[in-house]
Amino acid sequence: MIFYSTNKKSTPASLKKATLEGLATDGGLYVPSDIPRFSTDEIELLKEAPFNHIAFAIAKKFNEGEISDDSLWEVVENCFTFKTPLVGLEKSTYVEELFHGPTLAFKDYGARFLAHLTGYFAKEDHTLITVLVATSGDTGSAVAYGFKGVPNTRVVLLYPSGKVSRLQEQQLTTVGGNVTALEVSGDFDDCQRLVKQAFMDAELKQRLALTSANSINISRLIPQTFYYAWGSLQLAARHPGKKAVFSVPSGNYGNLTGGVLAKMMGFPINHFIAGSNANDSVTRYLEEGRYEPNPTVATLSSAMDVGNPSNFARLRHFYGDDYRAMAADISGYAVTDNETIETIGAVYDRFGYIMDPHTAVGFRALEKFRATNEIFDDPAAVMSTAHPAKFIEAIKKALDMEITIPDRLQEVLDRRKVSIPMSTNYRDLAAFLMKL
Ligand SMILES: *Cc1c(COP(=O)(O)O)cnc(C)c1O
């Protein structure tokens, strides 16, 4: 498969090049030259298939010979070692839990696939690749755990000292092994600037074989189609003759873009609902056809606080820049913090199910959609993007109760933090990296 940049100015790339580069040289996002399709026969064959078989079948279509089938299967098997439960709340309402990976959030799917593919390519080239990431929290931990123990790779994380939550800091600083955490005496913008400077430093970039692993990498997007494909087939089996509706709590719109790709590939999906918080630039676009990004505002569903989502460029591309086509597939609803809290409470009262604030935005958006679209009696799944225990404060506020922390999380909280202090001066970072 060949990948093009959404800006159409840089040369097309192989899966390997697109994966190791992340962002295209013209600043655009990589997209596949055409969207692989599954015939009805192929879909029929995958109907009862386990998750990893479906993941492999999709990955193979994006690969086209660059990686042997055996190696690709190994990548898939190494990535998805955890379950993706589809939990029924009522007759045709489900929650697809995407939070059973190592950092208890859906970003594990993308980060792990990217990590194992990068490791494969590095091994092929007999190199050691260094992943350099600036993080304000969740992305960094998914990357750190994704690359943990992957041969031929190492990770250097930069995070702003005192500006991430305790849980996030523990997740960033206790991985060990091939993961190093640098605690920067500045803010997130300083971290981003330092990383940018490192990538512009040709000598350093070459010597360390630097790569970025950021959230727009095509190899983080591809695995985000797997759980839509799998989920839609599960729902089709439980509701014969119906197609799935997915409600997706969205921030940078990478998760939703994965779903759109799965639908375009031919999986039985009818419609998408994009739930946003107060950062509603895409929601407004879906209503009005005009894209006017606003500055980011802080909300309870903080991982969705993105004023100008970068995957919007990809969504636009996949719909041929046709607003009506996009709005025919996706309905957008904005959800306030009050509604989010209310929803966590209402869902618990009705179903005894505890949702994190992001998932609650997805649930509330689905309710808003159903209130005005009676024709849709298809089974719907809310994509649950994080474990509620990661957002204890919001849960306390909504339910007035303490929730049990899963063992995996408690273990991370109990470990000893190991970080290396770093100034905001680029020379210090360069000197450190050169000695690494
Ligand atoms: C990243 C994240 C989101 C938003 O996903 P996008 O792909 O950026 O739209 C939603 N919920 C949680 C918990 C996240 O970490």
Boltz pocket constraint, residues with backbone or C-beta under 6 A from the ligand:
constraints:
  - pocket:
      binder: B
      contacts: [[A, 105], [A, 106], [A, 107], [A, 138], [A, 249], [A, 250], [A, 251], [A, 252], [A, 253], [A, 254], [A, 255], [A, 256], [A, 303], [A, 304], [A, 358], [A, 385], [A, 386]]
      max_distance: 6.0
